[in-house]
Amino acid sequence: MAGLDIQAIQDAKDAISEEKSPHMDFMRVSLNGTTFLVSVDAVSGVVRPTAITPVPMAPDHLLGVSNIRGQIFCIVDAGKVLKLAQPMQEKTPLTRFLLLRHDRVHLALWVESVAELYSIPASEVPDSPIIDKFTQGEIKVGHETLKVLRVSALFD
């Protein structure tokens, strides 16, 4: 087998492995004027807002419930939960419901916009330290640093 360069083959395999390093996908969302990254794995869908039915005596962060694809979702003003300074913005053509993935609870966040999707190398995604209960860290995207929202904390 003349001409078979085992080292060259191994080098090519190593190069391919490096290119396919694990990545995590995030979406850039705006909540009450603040931009966050949300893991795509935590989201089951993004839909245009539908009618919201108020719930009597509900906590102030619960805007109401909405029928989405035959399921009743609790629609939450995440800005109140996260204690963001700015109030929730009025509905615009960019407003969306961010349907969150959970085994038992149908929860959706009112977001002002879903701007972009990013694929970030897993090595750059912070797993700790947690900045606060709802933020697991920050990731530099382009020229800015964005907080990563801990969606699981919204279910606590």
ABEGO torsion letter per residue (X at the ends): XBGBBAAAAAAAAAAAAAAABBBBBBBBBBBGGBBBBBBAAABABBBBBBBBBBBBGBBAABAEBBBBGGBBBBBBBAAAAAGBABBBBBBBAABBBBBBBBAABBBBBBBABBABBBBBBAAABBAOBBABAABAEBBBBEABBBBBBBAAAAAX
